[in-house]
Amino acid sequence: MTDAATHIHVRLTFPEGSATEPVIYEIVKRFNVVPNIRRAAIHDHTGWMVLDLSGAKSDLDAATAYLTGLGIDVARVEGDILEG
């Protein structure tokens, strides 16, 4: 049985030095997730990004574990992610 497609809203906070790495490309390629970048900012080689990620639950779990393994803080975001 395959996972049903779903989506999650997350906020990624990048440590210094990783904000310029192609991590979104990597999660698309490796885990077959579809990102929708809702907000982002990079300042002095650090940054944050709010994403709507869609895909199979197991792929979303694997993608977020991959990002966490890179030292990127992954936090679930609730509510309207375009506000504030």
BELTAQUI-V901860 format. One record per residue. PHI is phi in radians with two decimals (* if undefined). OMEGA is omega as a letter, one per 20 degrees, with the letter a starting at -180 (999 if undefined). Layout:
BEGIN
phi,omega
PHI,OMEGA
PHI,OMEGA
END
This chain:
BEGIN
phi,omega
*,a
-1.68,r
-1.21,r
-1.31,r
-1.16,r
-2.57,r
-2.51,r
-2.39,r
-1.86,a
-2.37,r
-2.02,r
-1.74,r
-2.07,a
-1.63,r
-1.28,a
-0.96,r
1.71,a
-1.72,a
-1.17,a
-1.78,r
-1.40,a
-1.44,a
-1.21,r
-1.19,r
-0.97,a
-1.11,a
-1.23,r
-1.15,a
-1.18,a
-1.38,a
-2.11,r
0.99,r
-1.80,r
-1.95,a
-1.63,r
-2.20,a
-1.35,a
-1.69,r
-2.68,r
-2.87,r
-2.69,r
-2.25,r
-2.44,r
0.89,r
1.24,r
-2.18,r
-3.14,r
-2.53,a
-2.67,r
-1.87,a
-2.20,r
-1.85,a
-1.87,r
-2.18,a
2.75,r
-1.19,a
-0.95,a
-1.12,r
-1.22,r
-1.11,r
-1.08,a
-1.15,a
-1.14,a
-1.21,r
-1.13,r
-1.06,a
-1.09,r
-1.06,r
-1.10,r
-1.46,a
1.58,r
-1.54,r
-1.33,r
-2.00,a
-2.16,r
-1.21,r
-2.06,r
-1.95,r
1.46,a
-1.35,a
-1.38,r
-1.60,r
-1.42,r
0.70,999
END
